[in-house]
Amino acid sequence: MKKFFLLSLFVLASASVGLAQGSNDYHKWDIYGGYSLGRFESNVNSASFTGFGSTQTFTNLCSTATGDMLGPNFQKFLCTRRNFNGVEGAVAYNVSKYVGVAGDFTAHFKSQTYVDKFTPPGVTQTISNDERLYNVLGGIQIKDNRASKRFKPFAHALVGFARYTNRQAQTLDLFPASNFVIEDRETSFAMKLGGGLDIRAGKRIDIRVIQIDYNPVFAGNRRAQSISGPFNPVNFTGKTSNNFTIGVGIVIH
């Protein structure tokens, strides 16, 4: 019994040492911050404007006929994927060497002006957009978090919500009565699926050399707020915007 008791103590002590070493051979926390380039597309499927006693609806927003009415340059806002500059911050708590629970925040910004000239009647249309897209997401990160590891590829799957805002102003030089300012605001379910590569640069610092994510945002139907001008209401039907982000930055443990 004495030998068994001593052996049991030895096994428990060895296990305790092993667990202590195991808990110290990988990083418990990843704290990331960096630059993010967003490649985003419009979340508007159709639009209707009510004013001057009638309602005009635009459904096939990317057709040539719609471009002739809205302006081919402004049509790019609705029908092309555009670059947004932004920042990203993320925190992951690693519950094991390979699995972590992650929270992620991104903020992207875009200000752009589109000018179209319609001849006849020779009117110049100027439309300015000031856009913001915020993502707040959480989920799982898969990564080899061993402190001795130099190259650390990772993948994550995150879900949460996105908040989109756009302040849009239209100016027509020959028809100032049609000038307007509206604000489009939409909070939607969003996801982020992707990954990247971290490279150890020090005991507590990694360089995130690349992160690529698919970031779909599932926008719904909504009514824009009319700030000024003759159009009220202004309604949009939403669609899923299939967005992508590319990022670089620093990870601190």
N, C-alpha and C positions, 0 to 999 in steps of 0.2 A: 504493500500500500504506500509505503514511504517513497519507494522508487517511482511508483505510478504518479504520486503527488508531485514529486520533483520533475518528472517528465512532462506532466501537464503544465506546470509553471513555465518550463522551458518552451513548450509549444506556444503557450499564450504570449510569452514575452517575445518570441520570434515573430508571431503574427502581428503583435503591436508595432514592433520595429518595422516590419514589412509594410503595414498600413501607413505608418508615419512617413516612410520613404516614398511610398506610392503617392501620397497626397502632396509631396513636395517636388516630384519630378515632372509635373506639368503645371502650366499657368492656370490659375483659377479664374482670372478676369482678362478679357480683351476690351480695351477702350479705344475706339477708332474715331478719327476725324480726318476729313479730307475734302478735296474738290470733286464735284460730280457734274458731268456733262449729260444733260437730258436730251433725248431725241423723241419728241412728243408730237402727237397728232391731235386734231380737233376732237372734242367729245360731243359735237353737234351733228345730228343726223338730218334735221330739217328745222326751218325757222319761219315764223309768221309775225308780221308787223301790222298792227291795227292803228290807222290814223287817217285823217281827212275823210272820214265817213266810210271807209272800206278796209278790208283785210287782204294783205298780199302774203301768200305762202310760197316758200321755196323748198322743194322736196329733193330733187336731184341736184345737189349742191355742186357736184363736180362735172356737170355737163357743160358743153360749149355754150348752149343757150343761156344757162344760169350765169356763166362767166360774162356773157355779153351784157346781162342786166346788172350784175353786182360789180363788175370790173374784174378783168383777168388777173391783175396784181393782187387785189383783195381776195380773190378766190384761192390764192395760195395759202392764206390763213386757214381756210376750211379744208383744203384737200392735199396738203403736203405735210410731211414730217419735218419739224423745225428744231433748231438747236436752242436749248435753254441752259444758262449757266446756273450753278448751284453749289450747295454744300451738303455734306452728309455727316451725321454723327451716329455711332452705334455702341452699345454695350452688350457684351455676352458674358454670362456666368457659366463656366464650364463645370458640369456635374460629373464629368469623367474626362479621360484623356482625349476622347473623340467626340463627345456630344456636349453642346452648350445650349442654354436658353438665351435668346437674343432679343433686344429691342432696338429699333432703327428709326431714325428721323431724317428726312430730306426736305430741303427747301430749294425750289428752282424759280428762276425769274426770267421774264422776257418782255422787253418794250420794243415795239416795232410800228412803223408807219407805212401805209400803203397808199400810193397815189395813182389814180386812173383818170384819164381824160376821155370823155365821151363826145364824139363828133359824128353827126350833129347831136346836141345843140351847142357843143363847145364848152361844156361844163367840166370843171375839174373837181374830182371827188378825193378827199383826203380822209382816211380812216386810221386812227391811232389806237393801238391796243397796249394795255399795261397789265400783264398776266403774272399770276403767282400760282404755283402748285406745291402743296405741302403733303407729305406722306408720313403717317405715324403707324408703324407696323411692329409686329412681334411674331416670334416663332422659334424654329430650331436651326442651329448651326452645326454642321459636321466638319471636323477639322482635327488634325493630329496636333495636339497642344503640348507635346513634350518640350520641356525647356531646352533640351539639347538639339532639337530638330531645327535645321537651317531653312529648308524649303517647306512651306506649309500651304499646300492647296486646300481650299475650303469650298463648301457649298452651303446654301441656306434656302429655306422656304419660309416666307413671312406673309402674314395677312394683317389687315387692319383697315384704315380709312384714309382717303385722300380728300383734301380741301382745295378746290380750284376757284380762283376769282379772276375776273377780267373787267377792267373799266375801259369801255369802248366809246370813242368820240368820232362822229362823222361831221365833216364840213363840206358843203357844196357852195362853190363861190357864186354861182348865179341864182341859187335857190336857197337862201339862208333860212327860210321858213321850215325847211326839211332837216335842218341840222339837229343832231340829237347827241345825248350822252346817256349810256345805260351801264348798269353793272350786272354782270352774270356771276352768280355764286352757286356752287354745288358741292355737297359733301357726299362721297361715294365709297362703296366698298372697293378695296384695292388689294393687290397682291404684289409680291416681289419674289421671283424665282431666279437663282443664279449662283454665282460664286466668283472665285478669283485666286490670287496667289499672294501670300505674305512671305517675305524673306527676312530672316533674323539679322538685325543690325547691331544688337547689343544685348545685354542681359535682360533688359526690360523693354526693349524697343524692337519692333518689326517695321519694315517698309511694305506697305501694300502697293505692289507694283501694278496691279490691275484688278479691277472688279467689274464684272459685266452682269447686268440684271435685266430680265424681262419684267416690266412693271405695268400690267394691265389695270386700267381704272374703269369701273363699270358705272358710267354716269347715267342718271335718270332724266326724266322730263322735268322742266321747271319754267318759272316765269322770271324774266330779268326785271330788275328794278329800274324804272324810268327816272333818271335824274333830271333831264330837261329834254325838250323837244316835243313834237306832235304825236309820237308813237307810244301808245299805251292801251292794251298790254303788248309786250314783246315776249313770245313764247318759243321755247326750244324743246325739241325732242332729243333725248340723249342717246348715246351709243357708247360702246366699249372703245376706249382709246388704247391701242396697242403700243405702249411706250417702251423705250429702252434707256438704260443709264450706263455710263462708263465712269469709273472713279479711280482715283489714286490718293494715297494719304499715309498716315502713320498710325500704328497700333502700339499702345502702351499697356503693359501687364502689371 
